[in-house]
Amino acid sequence: MHSDLAMKTLIARRERERHLAINQPLNLRVSKPFAANLQIKSLVHGATPSEVARMLMDLGCQQLGWDLDSPV
């Protein structure tokens, strides 16, 4: 169930980002276990760690009712 949601979110995020003119790099500090899990999840889903991190941020923002892709 969670894997299906992750793949749907990842595919939707890829479609939205395909047309963006600029992607701004962002550095995040995370724990070693988090970084390792991010690597594993990205391998499982055939994505990059950056894509999976953006997907996680997107899902978290949706749950909070935030839209970080629109201007404040």
N, C-alpha and C positions, 0 to 999 in steps of 0.2 A: 504494500500500500504506500509506504513512504517513498519507496524507490520510484513508483509511478509518478507521484507528485513531484519528486526531484527532477525526473526526466522531462516532464511537461514544463516545469518552471525553467529548466535549463534551455530547452528549445525555444520557449517564448522569449527568454532574455536574449538569446542569440539573434532572433529575428529583430527585436527592438534595436540592438546594438549594431546591426549590420549597416544601418543608415546614419549612424552618428559620425559627425565630421571629426570630432576630437574625443579621445579617451584620456582622461587625466590620471596619471599614475598616483597611487596611494600606498603608503607604507603602513602596515599594521604590525604591532608586536603581539605575538600570541605565544602560548606555552608550547613546549616541545611536543607533548601529546596531541595538542590541537593541530599543530603543523603536520605531524605524522598522519593523523586521521584525515586531514584535508588532502594530503597526497594520495592516500588510499582511496578515498571517495572519488577523487578526480580520475584515478585509473579505472575504477569500477564503472564510471559513467562515461568514459572516453572523452574527458574534458581536461582543461588545464586547471591547476589549483586556483588561478585567478578567476576563472569562470565560476567555479564552485563557490568561492568566497563571495562573489557578487550575487550569486543565487541565494546564498544564506542571508546576506544583508537584505536582499529584495524580499524574501519571505518574512523576515523579522519586521521589516518596515510595513508590510501589508498587515501583519497582526497588530501593529501599533497604530494603524491608520495613517501612516506617513507615506508620502510620495516624494522620494528623493530625486526623481528625474524631472520634476517640475519646479520652476522658480518659486521661491518663498514669497 
